[in-house]
């Protein structure tokens, strides 16, 4: 198989963990006789330094001519967020890509590895049944993409943020959610605030209608405040969670805490044509950039998701996932997931262990 992949490493630890993912992909490439063409493109602060903007036209062109996008991270130090280089960097880069390619579905898996149960913030009895949750978030609608304005009314400041959803937007993401649930445990929890919001009432109605096409999947509706509680009190209850943009932002970040480190959390954003962008859920972590201590797992697993979702290479994707889990179960830990009785290893060492396992699995 021949595929062209746009590589947007970005800022901070982005280039380091991206190199780890590319080593893993090159190993898969050789073992399975594929041909992956990697084309680098600038984004975020790295793009601003050379081209004076966070998302250059050239970067979009490279992405348009690729079969998938593998994204690193963007953003600068917290203390410099107001500078010209870093102001609105993440918003311009990420929302710009989402809008340009109409990515409407975000997949955020949250899995607790049995070997890392000790770093989960929850009590052992709450995770004894295992945690493997997939949050599917609608990306192009809701309050994030509605009208935003601040005005003066009767000499008082007033702010307005409009939440909007159409039948087609909800139907599209609902089909995606049910199809994903079919491939897992055939259980989907749709999250809304239908007791208050009209957008949520429409959401619940459309999701229920779409459910008729997937009778094998069990559907449950849950209010977002209850979901936020249950994902902490009873996380094993969930398999696939489907929800709108803002709720998905919050719920997926809540679920991301469960594995114990953002360095373990991959994600995928897809459009209706199946074109996707794959990225770690964490940030650029400027404070540890260049120290060879960043956890590359999320970037590597994002690459595995790319192989599965964009290229249909499920076997290759599974081999990467199994290799990551074996390295961890054998005691390989970067500093963010290390126990006191285990020495941490570097980004490069962690990557090499994964590569060696892939060669022999």
SVG drawing of the C-alpha trace seen along z (x, -y; Angstrom):
<svg xmlns="http://www.w3.org/2000/svg" viewBox="-37 -54 54 66">
<polyline fill="none" stroke="black" stroke-width="0.4" points="0.0,0.0 1.2,-3.5 0.1,-6.4 1.1,-10.0 1.0,-11.5 1.2,-15.2 3.5,-15.6 2.7,-18.6 5.0,-18.3 4.4,-21.8 5.8,-23.1 7.2,-22.0 7.5,-18.3 5.7,-17.9 8.8,-17.2 10.2,-14.7 7.2,-12.6 6.5,-12.8 9.9,-11.4 9.0,-8.5 5.8,-7.9 7.6,-8.0 10.1,-5.4 7.2,-3.1 5.5,-3.8 8.7,-3.1 9.0,0.2 5.5,1.2 6.2,0.0 9.2,2.4 7.5,5.4 4.3,5.2 5.8,4.0 4.0,0.7 5.2,-2.7 4.6,-5.7 5.6,-9.1 6.1,-11.6 5.8,-15.3 6.6,-17.8 4.6,-21.0 4.8,-23.9 2.1,-24.8 1.7,-26.8 4.7,-28.8 7.1,-26.9 5.1,-28.3 4.9,-31.8 8.7,-31.9 9.3,-31.2 6.2,-32.5 4.5,-34.9 1.3,-33.0 0.2,-29.9 -1.5,-28.0 0.1,-28.9 -1.5,-28.2 1.4,-25.9 0.6,-23.7 -3.1,-23.4 -2.0,-22.5 0.3,-19.7 -2.6,-18.4 -5.0,-18.6 -2.6,-16.4 -2.2,-13.8 -4.1,-10.7 -4.1,-11.7 -2.6,-14.2 -0.5,-13.3 -0.4,-16.3 1.9,-16.9 1.1,-19.8 1.0,-23.6 1.2,-26.4 3.8,-28.2 4.7,-28.7 1.9,-29.9 3.8,-33.1 4.0,-34.1 0.4,-33.5 -0.1,-37.2 2.8,-37.6 2.3,-37.9 3.9,-34.6 1.6,-32.6 -1.6,-34.6 -4.5,-32.5 -2.0,-29.9 -4.0,-26.8 -7.3,-28.4 -6.0,-29.4 -4.1,-26.2 -6.6,-23.6 -9.9,-25.3 -8.5,-26.4 -7.8,-22.8 -11.1,-21.6 -13.0,-24.2 -11.0,-23.8 -11.4,-20.0 -14.9,-19.9 -13.8,-17.5 -17.1,-16.8 -16.2,-13.7 -13.6,-13.5 -12.6,-10.1 -11.0,-10.1 -10.3,-6.7 -9.5,-6.4 -8.1,-3.1 -6.5,-2.1 -3.7,0.4 -3.7,3.0 0.0,2.4 -0.8,-1.3 -3.8,-0.9 -1.7,-2.4 -1.5,-5.8 -5.2,-6.1 -6.6,-8.7 -9.6,-6.5 -9.8,-3.9 -9.0,-0.3 -12.6,0.8 -13.9,-1.7 -11.6,-0.4 -11.6,3.3 -13.8,4.2 -11.5,2.4 -11.9,-1.0 -12.0,-1.3 -14.2,-4.2 -14.5,-5.9 -15.8,-9.5 -17.2,-10.6 -17.6,-14.4 -19.3,-16.4 -16.8,-19.1 -18.5,-21.6 -21.7,-22.7 -22.9,-23.9 -21.9,-27.0 -18.3,-27.0 -19.3,-27.7 -22.3,-30.0 -22.4,-33.7 -20.2,-35.4 -20.5,-39.0 -20.1,-41.4 -22.1,-44.7 -23.2,-47.5 -26.9,-47.5 -28.2,-50.3 -24.6,-51.1 -24.0,-47.6 -21.8,-45.0 -23.6,-42.0 -22.1,-38.9 -23.9,-36.5 -22.8,-33.0 -25.3,-31.2 -25.6,-27.4 -26.9,-25.9 -27.4,-22.4 -29.1,-21.2 -30.8,-17.9 -28.1,-16.9 -25.2,-17.7 -26.8,-15.5 -27.7,-12.7 -24.2,-12.5 -22.5,-12.2 -25.2,-9.8 -24.5,-7.4 -20.8,-7.6 -21.4,-6.9 -23.7,-3.8 -21.3,-2.4 -18.4,-2.7 -20.6,-1.0 -21.3,1.9 -17.6,2.6 -17.2,2.6 -19.7,3.7 -22.8,2.5 -23.6,0.0 -23.9,-3.8 -24.7,-6.5 -25.8,-9.7 -25.2,-12.7 -27.2,-16.0 -29.0,-18.5 -32.5,-17.9 -34.2,-19.0 -33.1,-22.6 -31.7,-23.2 -33.6,-23.1 -30.4,-22.0 -30.3,-19.0 -34.0,-18.2 -33.3,-18.1 -30.2,-16.1 -32.1,-13.5 -34.9,-13.3 -32.5,-12.8 -30.3,-10.3 -33.4,-8.2 -34.5,-8.3 -31.1,-7.2 -31.0,-4.4 -33.8,-2.6 -31.1,-1.8 -29.0,0.0 -31.3,2.2 -28.4,4.3 -26.9,1.4 -28.3,0.5 -29.0,-3.2 -29.2,-5.2 -29.7,-8.9 -28.0,-10.6 -27.9,-14.2 -24.4,-15.7 -24.2,-16.5 -25.1,-12.9 -22.5,-11.7 -19.8,-13.8 -20.6,-12.1 -20.9,-8.6 -17.7,-8.7 -15.9,-9.2 -18.1,-7.0 -18.7,-4.1 -16.4,-4.5 -16.7,-0.8 -20.3,-1.4 -19.4,-3.2 -18.3,-2.0 -19.1,-4.6 -20.2,-8.1 -21.7,-10.3 -22.2,-14.0 -22.1,-17.5 -19.2,-19.9 -18.9,-21.6 -20.1,-18.7 -17.7,-16.5 -14.8,-18.8 -15.5,-18.6 -16.4,-14.9 -13.4,-13.8 -11.1,-15.8 -12.6,-14.2 -12.1,-10.8 -8.6,-11.7 -7.7,-11.9 -8.5,-8.2 -5.5,-6.5 -3.2,-8.7 -1.3,-10.8 -2.3,-12.8 0.8,-11.2 -1.3,-8.1 -4.2,-9.7 -4.5,-9.6 -7.3,-11.1 -8.7,-11.2 -10.7,-13.8 -12.6,-12.7 -14.8,-14.2 -17.7,-12.7 -15.3,-11.5 -13.2,-9.6 -10.2,-12.0 -8.6,-12.3 -6.2,-14.2 -4.6,-12.3 -3.1,-13.9 -2.2,-13.5 -4.7,-14.9 -2.1,-16.7 -0.5,-20.0 3.0,-21.1 4.5,-20.8 7.1,-23.5 8.5,-22.9 9.9,-19.5 10.6,-20.1 14.1,-19.0 14.8,-17.0 14.1,-13.5 11.6,-12.7 8.3,-13.2 5.9,-10.2 5.5,-9.4 2.6,-6.9 -0.2,-9.2 1.5,-10.2 2.3,-6.6 -1.2,-5.5 -2.5,-8.3 -0.5,-6.9 -2.0,-3.5 -5.5,-5.1 -4.5,-6.6 -3.6,-3.2 -6.9,-1.7 -9.4,-4.5 -7.8,-6.1 -6.0,-3.2 -7.9,-0.2 -4.8,1.5 -6.4,3.0 -3.7,5.7 -0.9,3.2 -2.7,0.9 -3.3,3.7 0.3,4.7 1.3,1.1 -1.3,1.1 -0.1,4.5 3.6,3.4 2.8,0.3 1.0,2.3 3.8,4.9 6.4,2.3 4.4,0.8 3.6,4.2 7.3,5.1 8.1,2.0 9.0,-0.5 7.9,-3.9 8.6,-7.4 8.8,-9.8 5.1,-10.8 4.0,-7.2 6.9,-5.8 6.5,-4.3 8.8,-4.9 10.2,-1.4 10.9,-1.7 13.4,-3.9 12.0,-6.0 13.4,-5.7 13.8,-8.3 11.6,-9.1 14.1,-7.4 14.5,-4.3 10.7,-3.9 10.4,-4.1 13.2,-1.7 11.5,0.9 8.3,0.5 10.1,0.8 11.9,4.0 8.7,5.6 7.0,4.8 9.8,6.4 9.3,9.7 5.5,9.9"/>
</svg>
